[in-house]
Amino acid sequence: MRAYFLLVFLISSLTLIGQHTDHEDHEDHKHAHGHEHHNNEIGLAIAPVYFVNENSTALGLHLHYIRSLHHSKWGLGVGYEKILDEHSHNILGGILSYRPISPLSFSLSPGINFSNSFKNIEFAIHGEVAYEFEIGDLHLGPVLDLARDHDDFHISLGVHIGIGF
């Protein structure tokens, strides 16, 4: 757990150092392309996941691809969440993303939860709030995930790392 906090501290420090450069790059990118954010993003969120009903914690990884809709504040994509625990949680779903301002994004992902053996497939929903600092094509910042499946509700606070193109 100390390694996780060290990683969060290191990434937070790098984002603060990169903010000035990020602002200049952002303005250049905005003027050159006429929009505020990349059209595509591949992202990964890494976080400890807390299961409310089970009162337990596990490591979670969330991978996604999002495509902006015609340079608007809206995007569509697909996401996959893997929680490394004895229950082998896997959530796969479509993503609807909204970016009210450039660094802040909200995503909602209805989908399915399934075990590694694809037994007991059930409905799940995943929500995410991220604040991304853009350093060139790299998106870096904190992320809050909330998800609900048939058995439990889980919450995670971690680090989002993305590549925009």
C-alpha positions in Angstrom: 0.0 0.0 0.0 2.9 2.3 0.6 4.1 1.8 -3.0 0.6 2.8 -4.2 0.7 6.1 -2.2 4.3 6.8 -3.4 3.1 6.3 -7.0 0.1 8.7 -6.4 2.5 11.3 -4.8 4.9 11.0 -7.7 2.3 11.3 -10.4 0.7 14.3 -8.6 4.0 16.0 -8.4 4.7 15.5 -12.0 1.3 16.8 -13.0 1.9 20.0 -10.9 5.3 20.5 -12.5 3.8 20.0 -15.9 0.8 22.3 -15.4 2.6 25.4 -16.8 3.9 23.5 -19.9 0.5 21.8 -20.2 -1.3 25.2 -20.3 1.0 26.4 -23.1 0.8 23.1 -25.0 -3.0 23.2 -24.5 -3.3 26.7 -26.0 -1.1 25.8 -28.9 -3.1 22.6 -29.5 -6.4 24.5 -29.2 -5.3 27.1 -31.7 -3.9 24.6 -34.2 -6.8 22.2 -34.1 -9.8 24.4 -33.1 -10.8 22.2 -30.1 -9.8 21.6 -26.6 -9.2 17.8 -26.3 -7.9 14.9 -28.4 -10.5 13.0 -30.6 -9.4 9.6 -29.2 -8.1 8.4 -25.9 -6.9 5.1 -24.6 -6.8 5.2 -20.9 -5.9 3.1 -17.8 -7.0 3.7 -14.3 -5.3 1.9 -11.4 -6.8 2.0 -8.0 -7.6 0.0 -4.8 -11.2 -1.0 -4.9 -13.4 -1.1 -1.8 -16.4 -3.4 -1.8 -19.1 -1.9 0.4 -21.1 -5.0 1.3 -18.1 -7.3 1.8 -16.0 -4.7 3.6 -13.0 -5.8 1.6 -10.4 -4.2 -0.7 -8.7 -5.4 -3.9 -6.7 -3.9 -6.7 -8.6 -2.8 -9.8 -7.6 -1.9 -13.3 -9.9 -0.1 -15.8 -9.0 0.1 -19.5 -11.0 2.2 -21.9 -11.1 3.7 -25.4 -13.2 6.8 -26.0 -13.9 8.7 -29.2 -15.1 12.3 -29.2 -18.3 12.9 -31.2 -17.5 15.6 -33.8 -15.3 17.7 -31.5 -18.1 18.0 -29.0 -18.1 17.6 -25.2 -19.5 14.0 -25.7 -17.8 10.8 -26.4 -18.5 7.1 -27.0 -16.4 4.1 -26.3 -15.8 0.8 -24.6 -14.4 -0.1 -21.2 -13.2 -3.1 -19.3 -12.6 -3.3 -15.6 -10.7 -6.2 -14.0 -10.7 -6.5 -10.2 -8.0 -8.8 -8.9 -9.8 -10.7 -6.1 -11.1 -14.2 -5.3 -14.4 -13.4 -7.1 -12.7 -12.6 -10.4 -14.8 -9.6 -11.2 -14.8 -8.5 -14.8 -17.0 -5.7 -16.2 -17.3 -5.0 -19.9 -19.5 -2.2 -21.2 -20.1 0.7 -23.6 -19.1 4.2 -22.4 -20.9 7.5 -22.7 -18.5 10.3 -21.7 -19.2 14.0 -21.1 -16.5 16.6 -20.7 -18.0 19.9 -19.4 -14.6 21.5 -19.3 -11.4 20.2 -20.8 -9.7 18.6 -17.8 -12.9 17.2 -16.2 -14.8 14.2 -17.5 -17.7 12.1 -16.4 -18.4 8.7 -17.8 -21.2 6.2 -17.5 -20.7 2.6 -18.6 -23.6 0.1 -18.5 -22.5 -3.4 -19.2 -22.1 -6.9 -17.9 -20.2 -8.4 -15.0 -18.8 -11.9 -15.5 -16.5 -14.4 -13.9 -13.3 -15.7 -15.6 -15.3 -18.7 -16.7 -18.1 -16.6 -18.2 -20.6 -18.0 -15.7 -23.2 -15.9 -13.9 -23.3 -13.1 -16.4 -25.2 -10.2 -14.9 -25.9 -6.5 -15.5 -23.4 -4.0 -14.1 -23.0 -0.2 -14.3 -19.8 1.7 -13.9 -19.4 5.5 -13.4 -16.2 7.5 -13.4 -15.1 11.1 -12.7 -11.6 12.0 -13.9 -9.6 15.2 -13.8 -6.8 15.0 -16.4 -3.8 17.1 -16.8 -2.6 17.0 -20.4 1.2 16.9 -20.9 1.5 16.7 -24.6 -0.5 13.5 -25.6 -0.3 12.1 -22.0 -3.3 12.5 -19.8 -2.6 12.2 -16.1 -4.7 12.7 -13.0 -7.0 11.5 -10.2 -10.0 9.3 -10.9 -13.0 8.3 -8.8 -14.9 5.1 -9.9 -18.2 3.9 -8.6 -19.7 0.6 -9.8 -22.7 -1.6 -9.1 -23.3 -5.2 -10.0 -25.8 -7.7 -8.7 -23.9 -8.6 -5.6 -22.1 -5.5 -4.5 -21.3 -1.8 -4.8 -17.6 -0.8 -5.1 -15.7 2.5 -4.9 -12.2 3.3 -6.0 -10.0 6.4 -5.9 -6.8 6.1 -8.0 -4.7 7.4 -10.9 -5.8 7.8 -14.5 -3.2 7.6 -17.2 -4.2 8.1 -20.8 -2.8 8.7 -24.3 -4.7 11.1 -26.6 -4.5 11.0 -30.3 
